[in-house]
Amino acid sequence: MRRRADFIAANRGLRVARPGFVLLAHPNPGKGKRYGITVTKKVGNAVVRNRIKRRFRELLRAALPEQGLPDHDHVLIARDGAIERDFAMMQGELAEALARAAAGQGDPPRRRPRKGNRKGPGK
């Protein structure tokens, strides 16, 4: 996946959070098993981000043919501790996340505070 619209559509799909990443799974009409990777600048500098992307690419290439959901977009969003996590541990976490997504057991949707009249500390 390369188009921004595909990533935005995947954000409306099923979300499964793990310590090193968040997996998003969203059905696509007949486009097969596709994947995308997102690593923000909050995670680290360019060297760290590229290393995480290489690790995620290898994780997805190994896991998606057997465990991926058919006709779904799979997006991995890196979390802060992704670079320190053991590769074998992340393989297990990805297998578990894909199994939960296949069973339709995603995490509950995130609730963001409303913008506007927010009362902060000391206000």
Number of C-alpha atoms within 10 A of each C-alpha: 13 9 8 9 10 16 20 10 15 23 15 13 19 21 25 22 17 16 13 21 23 18 24 27 30 22 20 16 9 9 11 14 16 20 22 20 19 16 20 13 10 10 16 14 10 12 8 14 20 13 13 22 19 11 15 25 15 13 18 22 12 13 15 18 11 10 16 24 20 17 16 21 25 26 26 24 19 24 19 15 11 23 18 9 11 10 15 10 11 19 17 13 17 26 19 15 24 24 15 16 22 16 9 13 14 19 12 9 9 7 6 6 7 7 6 6 6 9 7 6 5 4 5
